[in-house]
């Protein structure tokens, strides 16, 4: 008996990074929970940047997302406040959103692989 298996691990994107205040942070393989959170809040972040009006809630949400994506114990709320600008943080969120949204381009096609038992 054989079965077809689609290897979705081929869809993991190549690693991409941003440098924020000297820290190298991967922005290409964002976990689903964080991605959904970003999509829900991205319009709020963009409006905040355009208007120049920063609500405490939106700013806290922005910091929380950057901290989660960074996954680095050194990247804390205090560190971000001391070492980054609002423009850097909103651009960071924008880059992540673009990486999540773009189609995964891979040289490898996801084709079923026949596995025999």
N, C-alpha and C positions, 0 to 999 in steps of 0.2 A: 504494500500500500504506500502511496506517495501523497504528499500534500504540497501546495504552493505556499510559500512564505514570502511576504513583502518585507524587505529589510528597511524599515523607516529610519534606522540609525544613519542611513546615507544622507538623510535630510538635515542633519546637524550642520549648521553653517560653519564656515571657516571662522577662526577667531579674529575678532576686531576689538581694538582697545581705544579708550580715550585716556588722555593724560589730564588729570585735574589736580592742580596744586602739587605737582611732582609725583602723584600716585598714578600708577597704571591700572586702569579698571576695565575688565572685559565687558563689552556691551553687545556681543553677538549671540550669546546663547542664554537668553533671559528666560527664567522659569515661568511657566504658564500663569501662576498666581500673581506674580509681579506684573506680567504683561497685561493681564486683565485689569489690574489696578491702574496701570498707566493709561490704558485706553479710556477708562471711565473718567479719569481726572485730567486728561491732556488738554481738553478744551478750556478748562478752568485755568490751567497753567499758562496757556497761550494768551488768554484774555488778560491775565494778571500782568504778563510781560508787556502787552500792547498798551494797556491803560496806565501802567506804572503804579497802579494801586495794588498793594499787597495785603491780602487779608491774613490774619494770623493762622486761620485754619488751613488755607491753601498753602501757605508757606511751610507749615508743619508737615503737611502731606508731601510736599516737594522734597523736604529734607529726609523724610522717612523712606521715600522711594530710592533716593540716591544712596542712602545708607544700606538698604537691602540689596541693591544691585552691586554695590562695592564689595559687600561680603568681606570686609576687612575691619578687624576690631579697632584699628586706629582711626577709621573714618566714622567719627561720631558727630552728633549735632554741633557740639562746641568746635570741633576741628573744622567742619564745613563753614560755620559762621566766621571763624578766624582766618580761613585760608581760601575762600572762594567768593565770587561775586554772583549777584542775581543772574546776570547774563550767562555766566558759566553754567549755573545750575539748570536754567531753562533750556539752554542748548544741549546739555547732557540728556535731559528728558526727551528733547526733540530727536536726538540721534538714536536713542533707544527705540522710540516710536517708529522711526524710519526703518531701523533694522528688523523690528518685529513685523512691520507691514510688508516689506519687500518680499517678492517671491523668492523662494529658495532656488538658487541656481546652482546646479551641480553638474559636473561632467558625467557623473554616474546616473543612469536612469534607474528608477525604482521599478524593477521588474520582478515578477515572482520567481523565486528560486525553488526548484523542486527538491524536496527532501524525502528520502526514502527511510522507512522505519525498518 
